[in-house]
Amino acid sequence: MLRVVRSLPGDMALAAAEGSAEEPEEISVALVVAPVGTTVLVHAGEAIAAVPDAAPGDTETADTETADTGTGHTRARDTDE
């Protein structure tokens, strides 16, 4: 996961891993809303999801839980069923 450190023209951004000494890398943010400071999940240079900020050690979410879809993949689902 990377944190967006600067927005660039054309749905691009510079993002870096927190605590890393490496230079920020240019990524596409065309698929997500990712203002500066947003943590994003990146695959092949494309931000594919914005990650909600959580307190260290906080693994609970108030509105969603992970559901097994039977395909080996998981998805978030609304818990207010």
C-alpha positions as CSV (number, residue, x, y, z in Angstrom):
1,M,0.0,0.0,0.0
2,L,1.1,3.5,-0.8
3,R,0.1,7.0,0.4
4,V,-0.6,9.7,-2.1
5,V,1.9,12.5,-1.6
6,R,1.2,14.7,-4.6
7,S,-1.6,14.9,-7.3
8,L,-0.4,15.2,-10.9
9,P,-2.4,16.1,-14.1
10,G,-4.2,13.4,-16.0
11,D,-5.4,11.2,-13.2
12,M,-1.9,10.5,-12.0
13,A,-0.2,10.9,-8.6
14,L,3.0,10.4,-6.8
15,A,2.8,7.9,-4.0
16,A,5.2,6.4,-1.5
17,A,5.2,3.7,1.2
18,E,5.2,5.2,4.7
19,G,8.5,5.1,6.3
20,S,10.3,4.1,3.1
21,A,13.5,5.9,2.0
22,E,12.6,5.2,-1.6
23,E,11.5,8.0,-3.9
24,P,7.7,8.3,-4.5
25,E,6.5,6.5,-7.6
26,E,4.1,7.7,-10.3
27,I,0.8,5.9,-10.2
28,S,-2.6,6.2,-11.9
29,V,-5.5,7.1,-9.7
30,A,-8.1,7.0,-12.5
31,L,-10.1,4.3,-10.8
32,V,-10.3,5.8,-7.3
33,V,-10.8,9.0,-5.5
34,A,-7.4,9.6,-3.9
35,P,-6.6,13.1,-2.7
36,V,-3.2,13.8,-1.1
37,G,-2.9,11.7,2.1
38,T,-5.1,8.8,0.9
39,T,-3.7,5.3,1.3
40,V,-4.2,3.3,-1.8
41,L,-3.8,-0.4,-2.8
42,V,-1.8,-0.4,-6.0
43,H,-1.4,-3.1,-8.6
44,A,0.8,-2.7,-11.7
45,G,1.0,1.0,-11.2
46,E,-2.8,1.5,-10.9
47,A,-4.5,2.5,-7.6
48,I,-7.3,-0.1,-7.4
49,A,-8.8,0.8,-4.0
50,A,-8.6,3.6,-1.4
51,V,-8.0,2.2,2.0
52,P,-9.8,3.7,5.0
53,D,-7.5,5.0,7.7
54,A,-7.6,3.0,10.8
55,A,-5.9,3.2,14.2
56,P,-2.9,0.9,14.6
57,G,-4.2,-2.5,15.7
58,D,-7.8,-1.7,14.7
59,T,-9.2,-4.5,12.7
60,E,-12.9,-3.9,13.1
61,T,-15.1,-1.9,10.8
62,A,-18.4,-0.5,11.8
63,D,-20.4,-1.0,8.6
64,T,-18.8,-3.9,6.7
65,E,-17.6,-7.4,7.1
66,T,-15.7,-9.8,4.8
67,A,-17.8,-12.4,3.1
68,D,-16.5,-15.5,1.3
69,T,-18.0,-15.5,-2.2
70,G,-17.3,-19.2,-2.8
71,T,-14.7,-18.4,-5.4
72,G,-11.7,-18.1,-3.2
73,H,-12.2,-14.3,-3.2
74,T,-13.7,-12.2,-0.6
75,R,-15.8,-9.0,-0.8
76,A,-17.0,-6.5,1.7
77,R,-20.7,-6.6,2.4
78,D,-23.1,-4.3,4.3
79,T,-23.9,-5.8,7.7
80,D,-27.3,-4.1,7.9
81,E,-29.2,-7.0,6.3
